[in-house]
């Protein structure tokens, strides 16, 4: 019989559960029940004289990120749309987007009528590079969306230089990087706007939800209206019995407001975030020491300028050939079987993803014609392919355990490496 669990052997880990996610306790329940009993489940409802929870969360999240303004929204995807529209990006414009990311940034660009121009990523980190941005800039380029991917931070020094040289806007997609820092400063604060997601799997989870942060008062005022049907917060304190939003109409908006129930959960979860980061980092250090001893493995690199990382998906990098001819999908399946926990390769680069299919909607036809598709996709993406073929990913919840969990991870990848011929 094979030694490998995926082929019927005894797994490395048995009869021990992994940490759960999301994490909550009686305080979380009290916060949620209080919002429920308030009968004010949305900001578009009469106030009891106090500020809405979604506004209170926005204020707390702005403080956490050491920036002046934050607008809460219903999803991370909405945050990207609001960010683009706040910058008045639309038809005729181009926005540079990394090919290695979830589909949401590309979809957001299409939704505002602009053309997403996909570029390759660093094969070690999976992040967009300054050189790739510079090479893709045209006279129609208005912005770049920089995604801080998985558990690292893009090269913000180099990217800021490109942005300064070309005059384009920088939008930071921090859906996977809450709390990460670059040279002591929170990510999301280096561009004109930062966009966040609070989907249930994220390190700051509210079920669904998102936020836009900015230091620019004008963009803040626009963002409020873009997410609330052209309404914004009152200039004076809210009065009991009245709605907190007033019709402004300075820019036409949609309805992307965060619910009060989501905000209640996030107000409970935000104060826990840094302690959870510290816990994950402690476990990650044990894991990385073990991987270093194996010789063929290591973490996704973190630039030295990044003072603090946020681990959404932890990435184990391995040298080509470590598992012989076995595909990364088969390796992930084998390691998962050893641990009783899912590991997977990174998502397919978007140029190969079934989720990037603008041709299925008539509203995108004027952008995604033959010329638009060639402009969007007509370049080399070999860096993204190498990154995907040599990376194993797992969810951050596994790092909320202890040293023994990290040791099991090391044992599992070592076992599969040693018996890869059986795959």
DRENDO-1510 file (C-alpha; in Angstrom, 1 decimal, always signed):
<recs>
REC; n; res; u; v; w
REC; 1; UNK; +0.0; +0.0; +0.0 .
REC; 2; UNK; +1.1; +3.6; -0.7 .
REC; 3; UNK; +2.5; +5.7; +2.1 .
REC; 4; UNK; +0.5; +8.6; +0.9 .
REC; 5; UNK; -3.0; +9.3; +2.4 .
REC; 6; UNK; -4.4; +10.3; -0.9 .
REC; 7; UNK; -3.7; +6.7; -2.1 .
REC; 8; UNK; -4.9; +5.0; +1.0 .
REC; 9; UNK; -2.0; +5.5; +3.4 .
REC; 10; UNK; -2.1; +6.8; +7.0 .
REC; 11; UNK; -2.3; +10.6; +7.1 .
REC; 12; UNK; +0.1; +12.8; +9.0 .
REC; 13; UNK; -2.7; +14.3; +11.0 .
REC; 14; UNK; -5.6; +12.3; +12.5 .
REC; 15; UNK; -8.4; +13.1; +15.0 .
REC; 16; UNK; -7.4; +16.8; +15.6 .
REC; 17; UNK; -9.5; +19.6; +14.2 .
REC; 18; UNK; -8.1; +22.8; +12.7 .
REC; 19; UNK; -9.1; +26.2; +14.1 .
REC; 20; UNK; -12.5; +27.4; +12.8 .
REC; 21; UNK; -13.3; +30.7; +11.0 .
REC; 22; UNK; -14.8; +33.1; +11.5 .
REC; 23; UNK; -14.3; +33.4; +15.2 .
REC; 24; UNK; -16.9; +34.9; +17.5 .
REC; 25; UNK; -18.0; +34.8; +21.1 .
REC; 26; UNK; -20.8; +36.1; +23.4 .
REC; 27; UNK; -19.6; +39.7; +22.8 .
REC; 28; UNK; -20.1; +39.2; +19.0 .
REC; 29; UNK; -23.6; +37.9; +19.7 .
REC; 30; UNK; -24.5; +40.8; +22.0 .
REC; 31; UNK; -23.3; +43.3; +19.3 .
REC; 32; UNK; -25.4; +41.6; +16.6 .
REC; 33; UNK; -28.5; +41.3; +18.8 .
REC; 34; UNK; -28.3; +44.9; +19.9 .
REC; 35; UNK; -28.4; +45.9; +16.2 .
REC; 36; UNK; -31.2; +43.6; +15.5 .
REC; 37; UNK; -33.3; +44.9; +18.4 .
REC; 38; UNK; -32.6; +48.5; +17.4 .
REC; 39; UNK; -35.0; +48.0; +14.5 .
REC; 40; UNK; -32.6; +50.1; +12.5 .
REC; 41; UNK; -31.2; +47.5; +10.1 .
REC; 42; UNK; -30.0; +50.0; +7.5 .
REC; 43; UNK; -28.7; +53.5; +7.4 .
REC; 44; UNK; -31.7; +54.4; +5.2 .
REC; 45; UNK; -34.1; +54.4; +8.2 .
REC; 46; UNK; -35.1; +56.7; +10.9 .
REC; 47; UNK; -32.4; +57.3; +13.5 .
REC; 48; UNK; -32.8; +57.0; +17.3 .
REC; 49; UNK; -30.5; +60.1; +17.6 .
REC; 50; UNK; -27.2; +58.2; +17.5 .
REC; 51; UNK; -24.9; +57.6; +14.5 .
REC; 52; UNK; -25.5; +54.5; +12.4 .
REC; 53; UNK; -23.3; +51.5; +13.1 .
REC; 54; UNK; -22.0; +51.6; +9.6 .
REC; 55; UNK; -20.8; +55.1; +10.1 .
REC; 56; UNK; -19.3; +54.3; +13.5 .
REC; 57; UNK; -17.4; +51.4; +11.9 .
REC; 58; UNK; -16.2; +53.6; +9.0 .
REC; 59; UNK; -14.8; +56.0; +11.6 .
REC; 60; UNK; -13.1; +53.2; +13.5 .
REC; 61; UNK; -11.7; +51.7; +10.3 .
REC; 62; UNK; -10.3; +55.1; +9.2 .
REC; 63; UNK; -8.6; +55.4; +12.6 .
REC; 64; UNK; -7.2; +51.9; +12.3 .
REC; 65; UNK; -5.7; +52.9; +9.0 .
REC; 66; UNK; -4.5; +56.3; +10.2 .
REC; 67; UNK; -6.4; +58.1; +7.5 .
REC; 68; UNK; -9.0; +60.8; +7.5 .
REC; 69; UNK; -11.9; +59.2; +5.8 .
REC; 70; UNK; -13.7; +55.9; +5.2 .
REC; 71; UNK; -17.0; +55.0; +3.5 .
REC; 72; UNK; -18.6; +51.6; +4.3 .
REC; 73; UNK; -20.1; +49.6; +1.5 .
REC; 74; UNK; -21.9; +46.3; +1.0 .
REC; 75; UNK; -19.1; +44.4; -0.7 .
REC; 76; UNK; -15.5; +44.6; -1.7 .
REC; 77; UNK; -16.5; +44.6; -5.3 .
REC; 78; UNK; -18.7; +47.7; -4.6 .
REC; 79; UNK; -15.7; +49.3; -3.0 .
REC; 80; UNK; -13.7; +49.0; -6.2 .
REC; 81; UNK; -16.6; +50.4; -8.3 .
REC; 82; UNK; -17.0; +53.4; -5.9 .
REC; 83; UNK; -13.3; +54.0; -5.9 .
REC; 84; UNK; -13.2; +54.1; -9.7 .
REC; 85; UNK; -16.2; +56.3; -10.0 .
REC; 86; UNK; -14.9; +58.6; -7.3 .
REC; 87; UNK; -11.9; +59.2; -9.6 .
REC; 88; UNK; -14.3; +59.8; -12.5 .
REC; 89; UNK; -13.0; +56.9; -14.5 .
REC; 90; UNK; -15.3; +55.7; -17.2 .
REC; 91; UNK; -15.8; +55.1; -21.0 .
REC; 92; UNK; -12.7; +55.7; -23.1 .
REC; 93; UNK; -10.4; +55.1; -20.1 .
REC; 94; UNK; -8.0; +52.2; -19.4 .
REC; 95; UNK; -7.1; +50.8; -16.0 .
REC; 96; UNK; -4.2; +48.5; -15.4 .
REC; 97; UNK; -4.9; +45.4; -13.4 .
REC; 98; UNK; -2.7; +42.4; -12.4 .
REC; 99; UNK; -3.6; +39.1; -14.1 .
REC; 100; UNK; -3.1; +37.2; -10.9 .
REC; 101; UNK; -6.1; +38.2; -8.7 .
REC; 102; UNK; -9.7; +37.5; -8.2 .
REC; 103; UNK; -12.0; +38.6; -11.0 .
REC; 104; UNK; -13.5; +41.5; -9.0 .
REC; 105; UNK; -11.0; +44.3; -10.0 .
REC; 106; UNK; -11.5; +43.5; -13.7 .
REC; 107; UNK; -15.3; +43.3; -13.3 .
REC; 108; UNK; -15.3; +46.7; -11.5 .
REC; 109; UNK; -13.4; +48.4; -14.4 .
REC; 110; UNK; -15.8; +47.0; -16.9 .
REC; 111; UNK; -18.8; +48.0; -14.8 .
REC; 112; UNK; -17.7; +51.7; -15.0 .
REC; 113; UNK; -17.3; +51.4; -18.8 .
REC; 114; UNK; -13.5; +51.4; -18.9 .
REC; 115; UNK; -11.2; +48.8; -20.3 .
REC; 116; UNK; -9.1; +46.6; -17.9 .
REC; 117; UNK; -5.6; +46.1; -19.2 .
REC; 118; UNK; -4.1; +43.0; -17.6 .
REC; 119; UNK; -0.4; +42.8; -16.9 .
REC; 120; UNK; +1.9; +40.0; -15.6 .
REC; 121; UNK; +3.1; +39.6; -12.0 .
REC; 122; UNK; +6.3; +38.8; -10.2 .
REC; 123; UNK; +6.7; +35.1; -10.3 .
REC; 124; UNK; +7.8; +34.9; -6.7 .
REC; 125; UNK; +5.2; +37.1; -5.0 .
REC; 126; UNK; +2.3; +37.1; -7.5 .
REC; 127; UNK; +2.0; +40.9; -7.2 .
REC; 128; UNK; +2.0; +43.5; -10.0 .
REC; 129; UNK; +5.4; +45.1; -10.6 .
REC; 130; UNK; +6.5; +48.7; -11.4 .
REC; 131; UNK; +8.0; +47.6; -14.8 .
REC; 132; UNK; +4.8; +45.8; -15.8 .
REC; 133; UNK; +2.7; +48.9; -15.0 .
REC; 134; UNK; +5.1; +51.2; -16.9 .
REC; 135; UNK; +5.1; +49.0; -20.0 .
REC; 136; UNK; +1.3; +49.0; -20.2 .
REC; 137; UNK; +0.6; +52.7; -19.8 .
REC; 138; UNK; -1.0; +54.4; -22.8 .
REC; 139; UNK; -2.4; +57.9; -23.4 .
REC; 140; UNK; -5.8; +56.4; -22.2 .
REC; 141; UNK; -4.5; +55.0; -18.9 .
REC; 142; UNK; -6.1; +56.7; -16.0 .
REC; 143; UNK; -5.3; +54.4; -13.1 .
REC; 144; UNK; -3.7; +51.2; -11.9 .
REC; 145; UNK; -5.3; +48.8; -9.4 .
REC; 146; UNK; -2.5; +47.3; -7.2 .
REC; 147; UNK; -3.5; +44.1; -5.4 .
REC; 148; UNK; -1.6; +43.2; -2.3 .
REC; 149; UNK; -1.9; +39.5; -2.8 .
REC; 150; UNK; -2.3; +36.6; -0.3 .
REC; 151; UNK; +0.3; +37.4; +2.4 .
REC; 152; UNK; +2.6; +40.0; +0.9 .
REC; 153; UNK; +2.7; +43.6; -0.3 .
REC; 154; UNK; +3.4; +44.9; -3.8 .
REC; 155; UNK; +6.5; +47.1; -4.3 .
REC; 156; UNK; +4.9; +50.4; -3.3 .
REC; 157; UNK; +8.2; +52.4; -3.6 .
REC; 158; UNK; +8.6; +51.4; -7.3 .
REC; 159; UNK; +4.9; +51.7; -8.0 .
REC; 160; UNK; +4.6; +55.2; -6.5 .
REC; 161; UNK; +7.5; +56.3; -8.7 .
REC; 162; UNK; +5.7; +55.0; -11.8 .
REC; 163; UNK; +2.5; +56.7; -10.8 .
REC; 164; UNK; +4.3; +60.0; -10.2 .
REC; 165; UNK; +6.1; +59.7; -13.5 .
REC; 166; UNK; +3.0; +58.9; -15.6 .
REC; 167; UNK; +0.4; +60.9; -13.7 .
REC; 168; UNK; -2.0; +58.0; -13.4 .
REC; 169; UNK; -4.1; +57.3; -10.2 .
REC; 170; UNK; -3.2; +54.6; -7.7 .
REC; 171; UNK; -6.0; +52.4; -6.3 .
REC; 172; UNK; -4.9; +49.9; -3.7 .
REC; 173; UNK; -6.9; +46.7; -3.5 .
REC; 174; UNK; -6.4; +45.6; +0.1 .
REC; 175; UNK; -9.0; +42.9; +0.2 .
REC; 176; UNK; -6.3; +40.5; +1.3 .
REC; 177; UNK; -4.1; +42.9; +3.3 .
REC; 178; UNK; -6.0; +44.4; +6.2 .
REC; 179; UNK; -3.4; +45.8; +8.7 .
REC; 180; UNK; -0.3; +45.3; +6.5 .
REC; 181; UNK; +2.2; +48.1; +6.6 .
REC; 182; UNK; +4.9; +49.5; +4.3 .
REC; 183; UNK; +7.6; +51.6; +5.9 .
REC; 184; UNK; +5.5; +51.9; +9.0 .
REC; 185; UNK; +2.4; +53.1; +7.1 .
REC; 186; UNK; -0.8; +51.1; +6.5 .
REC; 187; UNK; -1.3; +49.8; +3.0 .
REC; 188; UNK; -4.3; +51.4; +1.4 .
REC; 189; UNK; -3.1; +54.9; +2.2 .
REC; 190; UNK; -0.5; +55.2; -0.5 .
REC; 191; UNK; -2.8; +55.8; -3.4 .
REC; 192; UNK; -5.8; +58.1; -4.0 .
REC; 193; UNK; -8.1; +55.5; -2.6 .
REC; 194; UNK; -7.8; +52.1; -0.9 .
REC; 195; UNK; -10.5; +49.4; -1.3 .
REC; 196; UNK; -11.2; +46.6; +1.2 .
REC; 197; UNK; -13.4; +43.5; +1.5 .
REC; 198; UNK; -14.9; +42.1; +4.6 .
REC; 199; UNK; -16.2; +38.8; +3.0 .
REC; 200; UNK; -16.4; +35.9; +5.5 .
REC; 201; UNK; -13.1; +34.4; +4.6 .
REC; 202; UNK; -11.1; +37.6; +5.0 .
REC; 203; UNK; -9.0; +38.4; +8.1 .
REC; 204; UNK; -11.6; +41.1; +9.0 .
REC; 205; UNK; -14.9; +39.3; +8.4 .
REC; 206; UNK; -18.4; +40.6; +8.4 .
REC; 207; UNK; -20.0; +38.0; +6.1 .
REC; 208; UNK; -20.0; +40.5; +3.3 .
REC; 209; UNK; -19.0; +44.1; +3.3 .
REC; 210; UNK; -16.4; +46.5; +2.1 .
REC; 211; UNK; -14.9; +50.0; +2.6 .
REC; 212; UNK; -13.2; +52.8; +0.7 .
REC; 213; UNK; -10.6; +54.9; +2.4 .
REC; 214; UNK; -9.1; +58.2; +1.3 .
REC; 215; UNK; -7.3; +61.2; +2.6 .
REC; 216; UNK; -9.0; +63.4; +0.1 .
REC; 217; UNK; -12.1; +65.3; +1.3 .
REC; 218; UNK; -13.5; +65.7; -2.2 .
REC; 219; UNK; -13.2; +62.0; -2.9 .
REC; 220; UNK; -14.8; +61.2; +0.4 .
REC; 221; UNK; -17.8; +63.4; -0.3 .
REC; 222; UNK; -18.2; +61.8; -3.8 .
REC; 223; UNK; -17.8; +58.3; -2.4 .
REC; 224; UNK; -20.6; +58.8; +0.2 .
REC; 225; UNK; -23.0; +59.7; -2.6 .
REC; 226; UNK; -21.8; +57.1; -5.1 .
REC; 227; UNK; -22.7; +54.4; -2.6 .
REC; 228; UNK; -26.0; +55.9; -1.3 .
REC; 229; UNK; -28.1; +57.0; -4.3 .
REC; 230; UNK; -26.6; +60.5; -4.3 .
REC; 231; UNK; -27.1; +60.9; -0.5 .
REC; 232; UNK; -24.5; +61.8; +2.1 .
REC; 233; UNK; -24.2; +62.2; +5.8 .
REC; 234; UNK; -25.8; +65.4; +7.3 .
REC; 235; UNK; -23.4; +68.2; +8.2 .
REC; 236; UNK; -25.0; +68.4; +11.6 .
REC; 237; UNK; -25.5; +65.7; +14.2 .
REC; 238; UNK; -28.4; +63.4; +13.5 .
REC; 239; UNK; -31.8; +64.0; +15.2 .
REC; 240; UNK; -34.0; +61.2; +16.5 .
REC; 241; UNK; -36.7; +60.3; +14.1 .
REC; 242; UNK; -34.9; +61.6; +11.1 .
REC; 243; UNK; -32.7; +59.8; +8.5 .
REC; 244; UNK; -29.0; +60.3; +8.8 .
REC; 245; UNK; -28.5; +60.7; +5.1 .
REC; 246; UNK; -29.6; +63.8; +3.1 .
REC; 247; UNK; -30.2; +64.1; -0.6 .
REC; 248; UNK; -27.2; +65.9; -2.1 .
REC; 249; UNK; -27.1; +65.1; -5.8 .
REC; 250; UNK; -23.6; +66.3; -6.5 .
REC; 251; UNK; -23.0; +63.0; -8.3 .
REC; 252; UNK; -25.4; +60.2; -9.3 .
REC; 253; UNK; -24.9; +57.1; -7.2 .
REC; 254; UNK; -26.2; +53.6; -6.6 .
REC; 255; UNK; -27.1; +51.7; -3.5 .
REC; 256; UNK; -24.1; +50.0; -2.0 .
REC; 257; UNK; -24.7; +50.7; +1.6 .
REC; 258; UNK; -23.5; +48.3; +4.3 .
REC; 259; UNK; -26.2; +46.9; +6.5 .
REC; 260; UNK; -26.3; +47.7; +10.2 .
REC; 261; UNK; -26.1; +44.0; +11.1 .
REC; 262; UNK; -22.9; +43.7; +9.2 .
REC; 263; UNK; -21.5; +46.8; +10.8 .
REC; 264; UNK; -22.3; +45.4; +14.2 .
REC; 265; UNK; -20.3; +42.3; +13.5 .
REC; 266; UNK; -17.4; +44.4; +12.2 .
REC; 267; UNK; -17.4; +46.7; +15.2 .
REC; 268; UNK; -16.9; +43.6; +17.3 .
REC; 269; UNK; -14.2; +42.1; +15.1 .
REC; 270; UNK; -12.0; +45.0; +14.3 .
REC; 271; UNK; -10.5; +45.3; +17.9 .
REC; 272; UNK; -9.5; +41.6; +17.6 .
REC; 273; UNK; -7.6; +42.0; +14.3 .
REC; 274; UNK; -4.1; +42.9; +15.5 .
REC; 275; UNK; -4.0; +40.1; +18.2 .
REC; 276; UNK; -5.0; +37.6; +15.5 .
REC; 277; UNK; -2.3; +39.0; +13.2 .
REC; 278; UNK; +0.3; +38.4; +16.0 .
REC; 279; UNK; -1.0; +34.9; +16.6 .
REC; 280; UNK; -0.7; +34.0; +12.9 .
REC; 281; UNK; +2.8; +35.5; +12.7 .
REC; 282; UNK; +4.0; +33.5; +15.6 .
REC; 283; UNK; +2.7; +30.2; +14.1 .
REC; 284; UNK; +4.1; +31.3; +10.7 .
REC; 285; UNK; +7.5; +31.7; +12.1 .
REC; 286; UNK; +7.5; +28.1; +13.3 .
REC; 287; UNK; +6.2; +26.9; +9.9 .
REC; 288; UNK; +8.9; +28.9; +8.1 .
REC; 289; UNK; +11.7; +27.5; +10.3 .
REC; 290; UNK; +10.5; +24.0; +9.5 .
REC; 291; UNK; +10.2; +24.7; +5.7 .
REC; 292; UNK; +13.8; +26.2; +5.7 .
REC; 293; UNK; +15.1; +22.9; +7.2 .
REC; 294; UNK; +13.5; +21.0; +4.3 .
REC; 295; UNK; +15.5; +23.0; +1.8 .
REC; 296; UNK; +13.0; +22.9; -1.1 .
REC; 297; UNK; +10.4; +25.2; +0.4 .
REC; 298; UNK; +9.8; +28.7; +1.7 .
REC; 299; UNK; +7.1; +31.4; +2.2 .
REC; 300; UNK; +5.9; +33.8; -0.4 .
REC; 301; UNK; +8.6; +36.6; -0.1 .
REC; 302; UNK; +7.8; +39.7; +1.9 .
REC; 303; UNK; +9.7; +42.8; +0.8 .
REC; 304; UNK; +12.0; +44.2; +3.5 .
REC; 305; UNK; +10.1; +47.5; +3.4 .
REC; 306; UNK; +7.0; +45.7; +4.5 .
REC; 307; UNK; +7.1; +46.1; +8.3 .
REC; 308; UNK; +4.0; +44.0; +8.9 .
REC; 309; UNK; +2.2; +41.4; +6.8 .
REC; 310; UNK; -1.4; +40.4; +6.8 .
REC; 311; UNK; -1.9; +36.7; +6.0 .
REC; 312; UNK; -5.1; +36.0; +4.2 .
REC; 313; UNK; -3.9; +33.0; +2.3 .
REC; 314; UNK; -0.5; +31.7; +3.4 .
REC; 315; UNK; +1.6; +30.6; +0.4 .
REC; 316; UNK; +4.2; +27.8; +0.5 .
REC; 317; UNK; +6.6; +28.2; -2.4 .
REC; 318; UNK; +8.6; +25.3; -3.8 .
REC; 319; UNK; +11.3; +24.8; -6.3 .
REC; 320; UNK; +10.3; +23.5; -9.8 .
REC; 321; UNK; +10.7; +19.7; -9.9 .
REC; 322; UNK; +10.4; +19.3; -6.1 .
REC; 323; UNK; +7.4; +17.0; -6.7 .
REC; 324; UNK; +8.7; +15.5; -10.0 .
REC; 325; UNK; +6.2; +15.6; -12.8 .
REC; 326; UNK; +3.2; +15.9; -10.5 .
REC; 327; UNK; +0.9; +18.8; -11.2 .
REC; 328; UNK; +0.4; +21.5; -8.5 .
REC; 329; UNK; -3.2; +20.4; -8.4 .
REC; 330; UNK; -2.2; +16.8; -7.6 .
REC; 331; UNK; +0.3; +17.9; -5.0 .
REC; 332; UNK; -2.3; +20.1; -3.3 .
REC; 333; UNK; -4.7; +17.2; -3.2 .
REC; 334; UNK; -2.0; +14.9; -1.7 .
REC; 335; UNK; -1.0; +17.4; +1.0 .
REC; 336; UNK; -4.6; +18.1; +1.8 .
REC; 337; UNK; -5.2; +14.4; +2.4 .
REC; 338; UNK; -2.3; +14.2; +4.8 .
REC; 339; UNK; -3.7; +17.1; +6.9 .
REC; 340; UNK; -7.5; +16.9; +6.7 .
REC; 341; UNK; -7.4; +20.5; +5.6 .
REC; 342; UNK; -7.7; +22.1; +2.1 .
REC; 343; UNK; -4.7; +23.4; +0.3 .
REC; 344; UNK; -4.8; +24.6; -3.3 .
REC; 345; UNK; -2.8; +26.3; -6.0 .
REC; 346; UNK; -3.5; +30.0; -6.6 .
REC; 347; UNK; -6.5; +30.8; -8.8 .
REC; 348; UNK; -5.9; +30.6; -12.5 .
REC; 349; UNK; -4.5; +33.8; -14.0 .
REC; 350; UNK; -7.4; +35.8; -15.3 .
REC; 351; UNK; -6.4; +35.3; -19.0 .
REC; 352; UNK; -7.2; +31.6; -18.5 .
REC; 353; UNK; -10.1; +32.0; -16.1 .
REC; 354; UNK; -13.7; +31.1; -17.0 .
REC; 355; UNK; -14.8; +34.0; -14.8 .
REC; 356; UNK; -13.3; +36.6; -17.2 .
REC; 357; UNK; -16.0; +36.5; -19.9 .
REC; 358; UNK; -17.2; +40.0; -20.8 .
REC; 359; UNK; -18.6; +38.7; -24.1 .
REC; 360; UNK; -21.5; +37.2; -22.2 .
REC; 361; UNK; -23.0; +40.6; -21.4 .
REC; 362; UNK; -24.2; +43.1; -24.1 .
REC; 363; UNK; -23.3; +46.0; -21.8 .
REC; 364; UNK; -19.6; +45.3; -22.3 .
REC; 365; UNK; -19.8; +44.8; -26.0 .
REC; 366; UNK; -18.5; +48.3; -26.9 .
REC; 367; UNK; -15.5; +47.8; -24.7 .
REC; 368; UNK; -14.8; +44.1; -25.2 .
REC; 369; UNK; -14.6; +44.1; -29.0 .
REC; 370; UNK; -11.7; +42.5; -30.9 .
REC; 371; UNK; -9.5; +45.5; -30.4 .
REC; 372; UNK; -10.4; +45.9; -26.8 .
REC; 373; UNK; -9.8; +42.2; -26.0 .
REC; 374; UNK; -6.4; +42.3; -27.7 .
REC; 375; UNK; -5.4; +45.5; -25.7 .
REC; 376; UNK; -6.6; +43.9; -22.5 .
REC; 377; UNK; -4.9; +40.5; -22.9 .
REC; 378; UNK; -2.3; +40.8; -25.7 .
REC; 379; UNK; +0.9; +40.3; -23.7 .
REC; 380; UNK; +3.0; +37.7; -21.9 .
REC; 381; UNK; +1.8; +36.3; -18.6 .
REC; 382; UNK; +4.6; +33.8; -17.9 .
REC; 383; UNK; +5.3; +35.2; -14.4 .
REC; 384; UNK; +1.8; +34.4; -13.3 .
REC; 385; UNK; +2.1; +30.8; -14.7 .
REC; 386; UNK; +5.3; +30.2; -12.8 .
REC; 387; UNK; +3.8; +31.6; -9.6 .
REC; 388; UNK; +0.8; +29.3; -9.8 .
REC; 389; UNK; +2.8; +26.2; -10.7 .
REC; 390; UNK; +5.1; +26.5; -7.7 .
REC; 391; UNK; +2.8; +27.7; -4.9 .
REC; 392; UNK; +0.5; +26.0; -2.4 .
REC; 393; UNK; -2.0; +28.1; -0.6 .
REC; 394; UNK; -4.0; +27.6; +2.6 .
REC; 395; UNK; -6.5; +29.7; +4.5 .
REC; 396; UNK; -5.2; +31.9; +7.4 .
REC; 397; UNK; -7.3; +30.1; +10.0 .
REC; 398; UNK; -4.8; +27.3; +10.1 .
REC; 399; UNK; -2.3; +29.7; +11.6 .
REC; 400; UNK; -4.6; +30.5; +14.5 .
REC; 401; UNK; -3.6; +27.2; +16.1 .
REC; 402; UNK; -0.2; +26.5; +17.6 .
REC; 403; UNK; +3.3; +25.2; +16.9 .
REC; 404; UNK; +2.1; +21.6; +16.5 .
REC; 405; UNK; -0.1; +22.7; +13.6 .
REC; 406; UNK; +2.8; +24.3; +11.8 .
REC; 407; UNK; +4.8; +21.1; +12.4 .
REC; 408; UNK; +2.1; +19.0; +10.9 .
REC; 409; UNK; +2.2; +21.2; +7.8 .
REC; 410; UNK; +5.9; +20.7; +7.5 .
REC; 411; UNK; +5.6; +17.0; +7.9 .
REC; 412; UNK; +2.9; +16.8; +5.3 .
REC; 413; UNK; +4.8; +18.6; +2.5 .
REC; 414; UNK; +7.9; +16.7; +3.3 .
REC; 415; UNK; +6.1; +13.4; +3.1 .
REC; 416; UNK; +4.5; +14.2; -0.2 .
REC; 417; UNK; +7.9; +15.4; -1.6 .
REC; 418; UNK; +9.6; +12.2; -0.4 .
REC; 419; UNK; +6.9; +10.0; -2.0 .
REC; 420; UNK; +6.0; +12.1; -5.0 .
REC; 421; UNK; +6.9; +9.2; -7.4 .
REC; 422; UNK; +3.7; +7.5; -6.2 .
REC; 423; UNK; +1.5; +10.4; -7.5 .
</recs>
